Amino acid sequence: MEQKIYLDNAATTPLSREVLAEMMPYFDTVYGNPSSIHSFGRDARAGVEQARERIAKAIGCRPSEIYFTSGATEANNWVIEGIASANKHKGNHIITSRLEHPSILEACKKLEKQGFRVTYLNADKNGFVRIDELLHYVCPDTILISVMAANNEIGTIQNLQAIAQTAKEKGVIFHTDAVQAIGAVNINVAEMGIDSLTLSGHKLNGPKGVGALYLRHGIAISKLIVGGEQENGLRGGTLNTPAIVGLGRAVELITRDIIINSKKLRMLRDYFINQVLTKIELTQLNGHAIQRLPNNANIAFGQVEGEAIMLMLDMQGIAVSTGSACSSNKLEQSHVLSAIGLPNDLINGSVRFSFSLSNTRQEVDYVVEKLIAVVKKLRDMSPIAKSQVGKGGNDECTTRK
């Protein structure tokens, strides 16, 4: 019987049963509008405020600094556009990196059309933003720096505190997209000097369609959604109480068990990486080998298309990805892999495998077995691979035998 193995947890995760159990009463029992002042509304409001407190405790801020959104995309748009709009009297320069999620990059492009200047920082071959380059571009007109905590494609974890400290010393607001990092990296916004942070429920075994924005008190931000006075008058719209309750519980659970969970995931990930690089020739790991998300393995396969690998593994019941979920339906090269200088053939041959605690070593062995067969079949069919026979293969890849 064919196995079904899910290795695309960077795209989305299954809803935790504990999270679902906490959400259920808010669908049919505690159903009041949390903005209402009667008892039904107050009961719903209590669930929302408990979620706010849980998230605040997890990242080291005050509950009043947490704002709920429909997801990280909205939160990222809000941060970039809202802070730029509210602080344009101070300057019109924003700094971000070429590695960011499209919800950051597209918001920046939108602002460029409105007259703002945006500097897109490069990254080294491991996916790190360089502090010296950041310092070079900060100027008196710089009002915001936004660099993600950990990359969703290659898994590299940035030197976040160093970036935050640099921004603080220059008097610039610092925001980080921590969607992939929450639950994998210890983050305390107060201790690290982070002014703003975004997170999403469905990346950490919570519900889809809900996210949160942390915004330090005193940071000016304009509204993104108008027509209501919810969330201290900054974000209009009736709150999605069940999803917010689920988000709070999910954040609490994943940050509570961060040490033991990360250790388990690293062991499984490293076993998989070693098996692939050892047993399949012309492969290399993308991103930093050590300072990376514990569940992420992004591997380039020489002389083969990653899209073809993904589709053939899917036929075997194995789910993987060739890039971020938000852009995987587009026939475009990964902007992240391009930013770290990977050549086109290896960009096209890269596949992301992202694990969860429910995955086992036996599943890894099964995936590696199928992967070996898939890569061999594709290379046997590839005119590029055939033309390289006897020529040493692709010099950009690490040949493993």
Phi, psi and omega per residue, in radians:
M1 nan 2.324 -3.100
E2 -1.168 2.347 3.086
Q3 -1.409 2.707 3.005
K4 -2.049 1.988 -3.064
I5 -2.184 2.184 -3.095
Y6 -1.796 1.974 3.124
L7 -2.188 0.770 3.125
D8 -2.297 0.758 -3.079
N9 -1.265 -0.226 3.043
A10 -1.292 -0.379 3.119
A11 -1.447 -0.824 3.054
T12 -2.899 2.807 -3.118
T13 -2.185 2.711 3.086
P14 -1.217 2.633 3.129
L15 -1.250 2.221 3.097
S16 -1.118 2.455 3.120
R17 -1.118 -0.612 3.100
E18 -1.135 -0.676 3.115
V19 -1.175 -0.801 3.129
L20 -1.031 -0.755 -3.137
A21 -1.046 -0.651 3.138
E22 -1.277 -0.520 -3.129
M23 -1.324 -0.601 -2.935
M24 -0.896 -0.808 -3.117
P25 -1.056 -0.429 -3.070
Y26 -1.430 -0.047 3.042
F27 -1.540 -0.656 -3.008
D28 -2.321 -0.169 -3.131
T29 -1.962 -0.959 3.099
V30 -1.706 1.266 -2.958
Y31 -1.797 0.100 -3.104
G32 -1.126 2.787 3.040
N33 -1.322 2.127 -3.069
P34 -1.118 -0.171 3.088
S35 -1.565 -0.171 3.140
S36 -1.341 2.611 -3.056
I37 -1.649 -0.138 3.112
H38 -1.359 3.093 -3.012
S39 -1.085 -0.633 3.114
F40 -1.083 -0.755 3.111
G41 -1.182 -0.693 -3.132
R42 -1.136 -0.644 3.117
D43 -1.124 -0.747 3.103
A44 -1.154 -0.691 -3.136
R45 -1.088 -0.603 3.135
A46 -1.083 -0.671 3.093
G47 -1.147 -0.704 3.110
V48 -1.111 -0.771 -3.097
E49 -1.225 -0.571 3.054
Q50 -1.113 -0.716 3.094
A51 -1.091 -0.717 3.128
R52 -1.075 -0.727 3.131
E53 -1.167 -0.692 3.137
R54 -1.106 -0.764 -3.134
I55 -1.187 -0.734 3.124
A56 -1.052 -0.755 3.129
K57 -1.109 -0.677 -3.094
A58 -1.162 -0.586 -3.079
I59 -1.936 0.023 3.022
G60 1.409 0.702 3.083
C61 -2.280 -3.049 3.097
R62 -1.576 2.528 3.133
P63 -0.948 -0.603 -3.121
S64 -1.210 -0.126 3.119
E65 -1.693 0.090 3.136
I66 -1.831 2.262 3.114
Y67 -2.169 2.320 -3.105
F68 -1.576 2.491 -3.114
T69 -2.351 -3.141 3.112
S70 -1.402 -0.051 -3.134
G71 2.718 3.122 -3.105
A72 -1.240 -0.505 3.116
T73 -1.082 -0.822 3.082
E74 -1.090 -0.779 -3.116
A75 -1.079 -0.735 3.123
N76 -1.149 -0.753 3.072
N77 -1.028 -0.760 -3.107
W78 -1.097 -0.781 3.141
V79 -1.054 -0.900 -3.057
I80 -1.146 -0.915 -3.083
E81 -1.280 -0.711 -3.076
G82 -1.191 -0.767 3.126
I83 -1.222 -0.690 3.109
A84 -1.066 -0.790 -3.112
S85 -1.143 -0.753 -3.074
A86 -1.328 -0.267 -3.068
N87 -2.111 0.263 -3.082
K88 -1.166 -0.302 3.072
H89 -1.251 -0.290 3.119
K90 -1.623 -0.421 -3.107
G91 2.935 3.044 -3.099
N92 -2.323 0.425 -3.075
H93 -1.961 2.285 3.117
I94 -2.165 2.468 3.078
I95 -2.069 2.285 3.040
T96 -2.468 -2.985 3.134
S97 -2.101 2.829 3.125
R98 -1.293 -0.107 -3.090
L99 -1.590 -0.097 -2.971
E100 -1.179 2.820 3.054
H101 -1.152 2.617 3.132
P102 -0.955 -0.479 3.134
S103 -1.171 -0.361 3.005
I104 -1.543 -0.870 -3.059
L105 -1.097 -0.747 -3.127
E106 -1.213 -0.603 3.077
A107 -1.131 -0.670 3.101
C108 -1.151 -0.719 3.118
K109 -1.103 -0.645 3.099
K110 -1.092 -0.715 3.134
L111 -1.197 -0.577 3.110
E112 -1.053 -0.614 3.124
K113 -1.218 -0.308 3.140
Q114 -1.697 0.100 3.071
G115 1.798 -0.002 3.088
F116 -1.393 2.645 3.047
R117 -1.749 2.341 3.133
V118 -2.207 2.244 3.055
T119 -1.810 2.216 3.133
Y120 -1.821 1.877 -3.092
L121 -1.227 2.501 3.039
N122 -1.385 3.021 3.080
A123 -2.308 2.715 3.081
D124 -1.395 -3.092 -3.029
K125 -1.140 -0.329 3.100
N126 -1.645 -0.079 3.098
G127 1.659 0.305 3.129
F128 -1.637 2.383 2.978
V129 -1.360 2.358 -3.092
R130 -1.553 2.258 -3.124
I131 -1.128 -0.651 -3.132
D132 -1.130 -0.627 3.102
E133 -1.222 -0.690 3.083
L134 -1.026 -0.825 3.140
L135 -1.067 -0.633 -3.110
H136 -1.085 -0.626 -3.030
Y137 -1.641 -0.274 3.100
V138 -1.150 2.321 -3.130
C139 -2.454 3.035 -3.121
P140 -1.013 -0.415 -3.122
D141 -1.544 -0.056 -3.096
T142 -1.284 2.177 -3.107
I143 -1.980 -0.307 -3.073
L144 -2.669 2.402 2.989
I145 -2.121 2.240 3.121
S146 -2.261 2.004 3.123
V147 -2.366 2.248 -3.093
M148 -1.195 2.607 -3.089
A149 -1.248 -0.739 3.133
A150 -2.563 2.391 -3.027
N151 -1.348 2.390 -3.088
N152 -1.288 -0.341 -3.129
E153 -1.720 -0.955 -3.055
I154 -1.714 -0.152 3.016
G155 1.422 -0.052 -3.119
T156 -1.065 2.291 3.110
I157 -1.670 2.114 -3.099
Q158 -1.226 2.786 3.010
N159 -1.381 1.285 -2.900
L160 -1.082 -0.778 -3.080
Q161 -1.137 -0.638 3.119
A162 -1.145 -0.691 3.113
I163 -1.180 -0.766 3.131
A164 -1.093 -0.698 3.137
Q165 -1.158 -0.678 3.093
T166 -1.062 -0.783 3.123
A167 -1.096 -0.747 -3.131
K168 -1.084 -0.756 -3.136
E169 -1.105 -0.506 -3.132
K170 -1.626 0.000 3.129
G171 1.230 0.540 -3.105
V172 -1.946 2.449 3.089
I173 -1.158 2.348 3.130
F174 -2.058 2.207 3.082
H175 -2.063 2.537 3.038
T176 -2.328 2.338 2.998
D177 -1.424 1.870 -3.060
A178 -1.878 0.430 -3.085
V179 -0.947 -0.812 -3.116
Q180 -1.474 -0.359 -2.996
A181 -1.485 -0.538 -3.108
I182 -1.045 2.206 -3.110
G183 1.569 -0.187 3.108
A184 -2.028 -0.442 -3.110
V185 -2.260 2.362 3.061
N186 -1.237 2.062 -3.130
I187 -2.204 2.117 3.011
N188 -2.153 1.857 -2.994
V189 -1.104 -0.580 -3.135
A190 -1.222 -0.816 -3.121
E191 -1.208 -0.573 -3.067
M192 -1.564 -0.194 3.130
G193 1.363 0.535 3.129
I194 -1.541 2.232 -3.103
D195 -1.523 -0.501 -3.084
S196 -2.666 2.543 -3.078
L197 -2.622 2.500 3.087
T198 -2.114 2.581 3.112
L199 -2.559 2.881 -3.052
S200 -2.381 2.488 -3.068
G201 -1.204 -0.739 -2.968
H202 -1.349 -0.064 3.064
K203 -1.533 -0.151 -3.063
L204 -2.348 0.743 3.096
N205 1.126 0.488 3.038
G206 -1.897 -3.066 -3.112
P207 -1.334 2.739 3.035
K208 -1.395 2.770 3.057
G209 1.385 0.381 3.090
V210 -2.578 2.469 3.108
G211 -2.627 -3.087 3.138
A212 -2.550 2.611 3.049
L213 -2.066 2.192 2.941
Y214 -1.650 2.266 3.111
L215 -2.374 2.029 -3.103
R216 -1.059 2.435 3.101
H217 -0.940 2.365 3.118
G218 1.753 -0.233 3.106
I219 -1.437 2.142 -3.138
A220 -1.385 2.329 3.115
I221 -2.556 2.425 3.101
S222 -1.503 2.779 3.095
K223 -1.197 2.532 3.005
L224 -1.778 -0.662 3.125
I225 -2.042 2.123 -3.129
V226 -1.925 2.922 3.126
G227 1.918 0.089 3.101
G228 -2.819 2.795 -3.082
E229 -1.938 0.364 3.115
Q230 -1.159 2.879 3.112
E231 0.933 1.014 3.127
N232 0.981 0.548 3.079
G233 1.371 0.129 -3.059
L234 -1.786 -0.313 -3.084
R235 -2.507 1.820 -3.094
G236 -1.271 2.699 3.090
G237 2.139 2.421 3.101
T238 -1.081 2.299 -3.077
L239 -1.203 2.432 3.095
N240 -1.451 1.426 -2.965
T241 -0.987 -0.865 -3.135
P242 -1.024 -0.756 -3.115
A243 -1.179 -0.678 3.127
I244 -1.134 -0.754 3.081
V245 -1.041 -0.747 3.121
G246 -1.138 -0.696 3.106
L247 -1.067 -0.787 3.141
G248 -1.042 -0.774 3.135
R249 -1.175 -0.703 -3.134
A250 -1.090 -0.776 3.120
V251 -1.104 -0.757 3.130
E252 -1.028 -0.806 -3.091
L253 -1.182 -0.805 -3.020
I254 -1.273 -0.493 3.100
T255 -1.485 -0.455 3.110
R256 -1.125 -0.693 -3.035
D257 -1.858 0.471 -2.980
I258 -1.074 -0.694 -3.050
I259 -1.185 -0.925 -3.087
I260 -1.204 -0.657 3.130
N261 -1.146 -0.753 -3.139
S262 -1.103 -0.673 3.130
K263 -1.107 -0.777 3.134
K264 -1.100 -0.764 -3.116
L265 -1.167 -0.709 3.123
R266 -1.065 -0.735 -3.136
M267 -1.079 -0.765 -3.139
L268 -1.194 -0.761 3.133
R269 -1.082 -0.815 -3.109
D270 -1.151 -0.618 3.075
Y271 -1.098 -0.771 3.135
F272 -1.108 -0.837 -3.125
I273 -1.032 -0.797 -3.137
N274 -1.078 -0.728 3.131
Q275 -1.101 -0.771 -3.104
V276 -1.185 -0.854 -3.094
L277 -1.180 -0.459 -3.140
T278 -1.434 -0.677 -2.985
K279 -1.710 -0.234 -3.141
I280 -2.128 2.125 -3.120
E281 -1.211 2.786 3.067
L282 0.989 0.888 3.096
T283 -2.225 2.673 3.060
Q284 -2.634 2.666 3.121
L285 -1.525 2.289 3.062
N286 -1.639 2.409 -3.102
G287 1.632 3.030 -3.099
H288 -1.212 2.430 -3.062
A289 -1.197 -0.546 -3.045
I290 -1.978 -0.878 -3.089
Q291 -1.442 1.235 -3.093
R292 -2.469 2.850 3.105
L293 -1.008 2.415 -3.043
P294 -1.125 -0.305 -3.096
N295 -1.897 0.109 -2.991
N296 -1.828 2.286 2.997
A297 -2.399 1.871 3.111
N298 -1.896 2.012 -2.987
I299 -2.146 2.346 3.073
A300 -1.657 2.287 3.113
F301 -1.938 2.013 -3.135
G302 -1.208 2.569 3.036
Q303 1.138 0.445 3.128
V304 -2.683 2.697 -3.140
E305 -1.576 2.285 3.111
G306 -1.099 -0.625 3.121
E307 -1.057 -0.696 3.131
A308 -1.184 -0.704 3.081
I309 -1.045 -0.819 -3.120
M310 -1.030 -0.811 -3.099
L311 -1.159 -0.699 -3.134
M312 -1.257 -0.603 3.050
L313 -1.176 -0.632 3.103
D314 -1.062 -0.642 3.088
M315 -1.148 -0.370 3.101
Q316 -1.647 0.075 3.122
G317 1.510 0.283 -3.086
I318 -1.965 2.158 -3.118
A319 -1.757 2.114 3.069
V320 -2.374 -3.030 -3.099
S321 -2.471 2.744 3.053
T322 -1.860 0.063 3.134
G323 3.096 -2.891 3.127
S324 -1.190 2.534 -3.067
A325 -1.067 -0.554 -3.079
C326 -1.229 -0.268 -3.120
S327 -2.216 0.091 -3.026
S328 -1.236 -0.263 3.105
N329 -1.546 0.052 3.113
K330 -1.847 2.432 3.123
L331 -1.461 1.123 -3.136
E332 -2.230 2.634 3.085
Q333 -1.233 2.636 3.104
S334 -1.111 2.143 3.110
H335 -1.218 -0.430 3.121
V336 -1.229 -0.859 -3.135
L337 -1.146 -0.578 3.067
S338 -1.162 -0.686 -3.098
A339 -1.155 -0.489 3.132
I340 -1.590 0.127 3.020
G341 1.469 0.296 3.121
L342 -1.220 2.380 3.111
P343 -1.149 2.750 -3.033
N344 -0.969 -0.712 -3.088
D345 -1.141 -0.617 3.134
L346 -1.380 -0.524 3.020
I347 -1.056 -0.822 -3.125
N348 -1.190 -0.378 -3.105
G349 -1.745 0.230 -3.078
S350 -1.650 2.481 3.138
V351 -2.324 2.407 3.102
R352 -1.787 2.238 3.053
F353 -2.009 2.140 -3.140
S354 -2.247 2.161 -2.946
F355 -1.692 2.880 3.020
S356 -2.297 2.986 3.141
L357 -1.154 -0.322 3.140
S358 -1.412 -0.259 3.088
N359 -1.282 2.631 -3.094
T360 -2.158 2.894 3.078
R361 -1.125 -0.598 3.105
Q362 -1.101 -0.665 3.086
E363 -1.169 -0.678 3.100
V364 -1.065 -0.784 3.116
D365 -1.040 -0.713 3.127
Y366 -1.130 -0.778 -3.138
V367 -1.109 -0.772 3.134
V368 -1.078 -0.729 3.111
E369 -1.037 -0.812 3.139
K370 -1.208 -0.640 -3.137
L371 -1.118 -0.736 3.100
I372 -0.993 -0.825 -3.110
A373 -1.156 -0.717 -3.128
V374 -1.129 -0.821 -3.128
V375 -1.112 -0.722 3.114
K376 -1.080 -0.786 -3.136
K377 -1.084 -0.781 -3.128
L378 -1.162 -0.681 3.115
R379 -1.189 -0.614 3.101
D380 -1.127 -0.501 -3.137
M381 -1.553 -0.245 -2.995
S382 -1.480 2.193 3.073
P383 -1.171 -0.486 3.117
I384 -1.170 -0.803 3.138
A385 -1.097 -0.724 -3.137
K386 -1.110 -0.637 -3.120
S387 -1.257 -0.312 -3.112
Q388 -1.618 -0.136 -3.123
V389 -1.027 2.187 3.141
G390 1.445 0.034 -3.126
K391 -1.905 0.085 3.095
G392 1.577 0.022 3.076
G393 1.275 -2.735 -3.077
N394 -1.591 2.055 -3.084
D395 -1.136 -0.349 -3.105
E396 -1.336 -0.310 -3.134
C397 -1.673 2.750 3.043
T398 -1.582 2.038 3.139
T399 -1.418 2.113 -3.131
R400 -2.018 2.384 3.096
K401 -2.261 nan nan
